[in-house]
Amino acid sequence: NKMLKQASLQGLKVQQHLTKSLSRRSVPRQARCSRTICSAAPANSIKDIQQGLRSKQLTVVDIIDQYTENIVNSEPVVSSLLSVQFEGAVRKAVELDARIASEGLENMGPLTGVPIAVKDNICTQGIHTTAGSKILADFVPTYDAHVISRLYDAGAIIIGKANMDEFGMGSSTENSGFKLTRNPWDPECVPGGSSGGSAASVAAGQCLAALGSDTGGSIRQPAHFCGVVGVKPTYGRVSRYGLVSYASSLDAIGPLARSVHDAAAVLDVIAGHDVRDSTSSSRPVPSFSQALEPSTSGSSTDYASSRPLQGKRMALIKETLGEGVEPQVQTAIMQAAKHYESLGAVVEEVSLPSFRLGLPAYYVLAVSEASSNLARYDGVRFGSRDKDAAELQAMYEASRELGLGGEVKRRIMMGTYALSAGYYDAYYKRAQQVRTIIASEMEGALQQYDGLLCPAAPTLAYRFGEKSKDPLSMYKGDVCTVNVNMAGLPAVVVPCGFADQASHPGSPQLPVGLQVVGRAFDEAGILQLAHAYEQTRSTDNWPTLAFPALP
């Protein structure tokens, strides 16, 4: 009871901030976070948690208390969560501690005690799921998404629902219907999108891992902007049951985490066949995290000197390193490629002539599917209803006018236009043909290489308002990621450095993410490549985040 009372007080403290944030569209400017090193924390990885629980130096309640404090301290700056489940998290922690005492840790799930944030377009029974839209502000699902059931079965604890661009439509989280989320490395900058809340929450230490969804880069680009690991699985590897759809043939659920190992451990749990999703693959799921184990023994220097990637062939995608890519991003990617060479891999350059065609084709297909999927939000089947309308058609129009944001309306109109009888062949059909070419070209390249390398975005995180008034400029930021979704391939983003903001001297450095693309259903292969890089890179000059404790 004492712990629950303390959780309620902590929850009230953050909930007051959340309510204040939700009451207006703009969040006041916050002081930049300290650049000093955080005080030592006992549970900074899944392995830390497992070892702490095994040695009885930690309890699950201790872990939740640590992350509760992190949320209380960082949320006023980052504003990444739409709701926080402190009381539920403590109840679950008490329950897990009791089970560990009676059954033993060895009989518990692989994510026992791990606090996880969930993007707010993934259904959670009894917890508001808004997809970042006012039209779903009152929606409380009566069931859990497949991935949520898997997390609960594995012993994970859902600590909050993360902010996002409305229905996943955006690249900065500025399109949320409720509030802005800020980049933990520089609160003047966006965290990326649409899974910006998930990425910012992981980077700020509010959770150990988070779930996001990726339609055209919505896990990978925020991972790049916020300096965390993000995994977009092969289409069909993870069930979409319970995901609020944006574009059904492109959507994928995946993890964000602080390390490749933690991301792999979460993917171990959520991947696999689900009869409720007809696109879910029945292929066997290997243990992604166990495949990484050999490279974690011994020192990183010894591991690097053993040239562990001898025999691996990788290629830089030529079209992602030319015009339009910021020099500091190119520099970081090229340095990462050289590091791979030092690990024994052969790194070449490959040209994919159709790569630049992916962006326009993607936006035709994505908005066309969105036009169909979002038709259900009419105030009758789903969504808040305008009760002042005099008749049915007026009610439909008013409900969507009040409930949907500007970017969502824009994409619905674009998609409806592309699918209309007179333009279907000119736009949608042609885009599908381009999609086939892109998939064939990427699969052909991957027959020669174990992984393709490129940035996750052409720029560093940009400032609020820099691109939101120019949709085409925002769309261009997806050029490095959309082709992976079009081809249904897996990809992982791993931090590969920090760079100065050239246009804002004196501002904090921002992260750069390296994207590794692999063959279909070869998540294990690209996670191994990313892990080898992560274990041997130098982070001596990287900044560290800390947030001052609130009074």
C-alpha positions, 0 to 999 in steps of 0.5 A, spaced: 500 500 500 505 504 501 508 503 494 502 504 491 501 510 494 508 513 492 506 511 485 500 515 485 503 521 488 509 520 482 503 519 477 499 525 479 506 529 479 507 527 471 499 527 470 499 534 472 504 536 467 501 531 461 494 534 462 497 541 462 501 539 455 494 536 453 490 542 454 494 546 449 497 545 442 504 549 444 509 546 449 513 552 453 520 552 451 524 548 457 531 549 459 536 545 456 538 539 459 544 538 463 550 535 459 553 531 465 553 524 466 547 521 470 548 518 476 549 511 476 543 507 475 542 499 477 538 497 471 540 500 464 539 494 460 535 488 460 542 484 462 542 488 468 535 487 470 536 479 469 543 479 473 540 484 478 534 480 479 538 473 479 543 476 484 537 479 488 540 486 488 534 488 485 527 487 485 522 489 480 519 494 484 526 497 485 526 497 477 520 501 476 521 506 482 528 508 478 524 509 471 518 512 475 523 517 477 526 518 470 520 520 467 518 525 473 525 528 472 525 528 464 518 529 462 517 536 463 523 537 458 521 532 453 514 531 453 514 524 450 508 520 453 501 521 452 499 517 458 503 514 464 501 508 468 505 508 474 500 505 479 498 499 474 506 498 473 507 498 481 501 493 481 505 489 476 511 489 479 509 487 486 506 481 482 512 479 479 516 480 485 511 475 489 512 470 483 519 470 483 520 469 490 515 463 489 517 460 482 524 462 481 526 467 476 528 461 471 521 460 470 519 467 469 519 470 462 525 473 458 523 481 459 521 480 467 521 487 470 523 491 463 519 497 463 517 499 456 513 505 452 508 503 447 506 508 441 499 510 442 497 507 435 498 500 438 491 497 442 492 496 450 486 494 453 483 499 458 488 504 456 487 510 452 489 509 445 489 515 441 493 514 435 495 521 436 488 524 434 483 528 437 478 524 433 480 518 438 481 522 444 476 517 448 478 511 445 479 505 450 480 498 447 477 492 449 483 488 447 490 488 447 494 488 440 498 481 439 505 484 441 502 487 447 499 480 449 506 477 447 510 483 452 505 481 458 507 474 457 514 475 457 513 479 464 514 486 461 511 492 464 507 497 460 509 504 463 506 509 458 503 510 451 508 515 447 506 521 443 506 520 435 504 524 429 497 523 428 495 516 425 503 516 423 503 521 418 509 525 419 516 525 420 517 530 426 511 529 431 509 536 430 503 533 427 500 530 434 493 532 435 495 533 443 502 536 444 509 537 441 515 532 443 522 535 444 528 531 442 532 530 449 539 532 446 536 539 444 529 541 446 529 546 440 529 540 435 524 535 433 525 528 435 523 525 428 516 521 427 512 518 427 514 514 433 518 520 436 515 519 442 517 512 443 524 514 441 525 520 445 522 516 451 528 511 450 533 516 449 531 520 455 531 514 460 524 513 461 523 506 459 528 501 457 525 499 450 519 502 446 515 499 441 514 503 434 511 502 428 514 504 421 510 505 415 516 509 411 521 510 416 517 512 422 522 507 427 528 508 423 528 516 422 526 517 430 532 513 432 537 517 428 534 523 430 534 521 438 541 516 438 537 510 439 537 503 436 531 502 432 529 495 428 524 495 422 522 488 421 521 484 415 513 485 413 510 479 416 515 478 421 511 481 427 503 481 427 499 487 426 493 485 429 491 491 434 495 496 430 491 502 428 493 502 420 496 507 416 498 503 410 496 496 411 501 493 406 507 498 408 506 498 416 510 494 421 511 494 428 518 494 431 522 495 437 527 501 439 532 500 445 538 503 447 542 497 445 542 492 439 542 487 444 536 490 448 532 491 441 533 484 439 531 481 446 524 485 445 524 482 437 525 475 440 518 476 444 514 480 439 516 476 432 512 470 430 506 468 427 499 470 429 492 467 426 489 474 427 493 477 421 493 474 414 499 477 412 503 474 418 509 469 416 509 462 419 516 462 418 520 459 424 523 465 429 530 464 431 533 467 437 535 474 435 539 476 441 542 469 442 545 470 436 549 476 438 552 473 444 559 470 442 561 478 440 559 480 447 565 476 451 571 479 452 574 486 451 571 490 445 579 491 443 580 484 442 573 483 439 575 488 434 582 485 433 579 478 431 576 481 425 569 478 426 566 480 420 571 477 415 568 474 409 562 479 410 560 483 404 557 490 405 555 496 400 554 503 401 548 505 397 550 511 392 544 514 391 543 516 399 550 519 399 549 525 394 546 531 393 541 533 399 545 529 404 548 534 409 556 533 409 556 531 417 551 525 416 555 523 410 562 524 414 559 519 419 556 514 415 563 514 411 567 513 417 562 507 419 563 504 413 571 504 414 570 501 421 566 495 418 572 494 413 577 494 420 572 489 422 574 485 416 568 486 412 569 488 404 565 495 403 563 497 396 559 502 393 552 499 389 548 503 385 540 502 385 538 507 379 530 506 381 532 508 389 530 515 387 523 513 384 521 510 391 519 517 394 514 519 390 511 512 389 511 511 396 507 517 397 502 515 392 501 508 395 501 510 402 496 516 402 491 511 397 491 506 403 490 511 408 484 514 404 481 507 405 483 505 412 481 512 415 474 512 412 472 508 418 473 514 423 466 518 421 463 518 428 459 512 427 463 506 427 469 509 430 471 516 433 468 522 437 462 524 434 459 532 433 453 532 437 450 538 434 449 536 427 442 536 425 443 531 420 447 525 418 452 528 412 453 534 417 455 529 422 460 526 418 463 532 416 463 536 422 466 530 426 472 529 421 473 536 421 473 537 428 477 530 429 482 530 424 488 534 423 491 538 417 496 533 415 491 527 415 486 531 411 491 533 406 493 525 405 486 523 405 485 528 399 491 526 396 489 518 396 482 519 394 484 523 388 490 518 386 484 512 387 479 516 383 477 512 376 480 517 372 487 517 375 488 510 378 492 508 372 496 514 372 498 514 379 496 508 383 497 503 378 504 506 376 506 506 383 505 499 384 509 498 378 515 502 381 514 498 387 516 492 384 522 494 380 524 497 387 523 491 390 527 487 385 533 491 384 534 491 392 533 484 392 538 483 387 543 487 390 542 483 397 544 477 393 551 480 392 551 483 399 550 481 406 547 488 408 546 495 405 549 501 408 546 508 408 543 514 412 537 513 416 535 520 414 539 526 410 539 531 415 540 531 423 534 533 427 531 540 425 528 545 429 521 546 430 517 549 424 523 549 419 519 544 415 512 543 418 510 549 413 513 546 407 510 539 406 514 537 400 520 538 404 518 534 410 516 528 405 523 529 402 526 527 409 524 520 408 528 518 401 533 514 405 527 509 408 521 508 404 524 503 399 525 498 405 518 498 406 516 498 399 520 492 398 518 489 405 525 488 407 528 488 414 533 494 417 536 496 423 539 503 425 544 504 430 548 510 432 554 512 429 556 518 432 554 526 433 555 532 429 555 539 430 549 543 428 552 547 422 546 552 422 546 553 429 553 554 432 554 553 440 548 548 440 548 541 442 551 536 438 546 531 435 546 524 433 547 520 427 544 513 425 547 508 420 542 504 417 543 497 415 538 493 410 538 486 409 535 480 406 527 478 407 527 475 414 534 476 415 533 480 421 539 476 425 544 477 420 543 485 420 542 485 428 549 481 428 552 486 423 549 492 427 552 489 434 559 488 431 559 495 430 556 497 436 561 493 440 567 496 437 565 503 436 569 509 440 564 513 444 569 517 448 567 524 445 560 522 445 555 527 450 551 524 455 544 526 457 542 527 464 536 531 467 536 535 473 531 532 479 525 536 480 523 539 486 
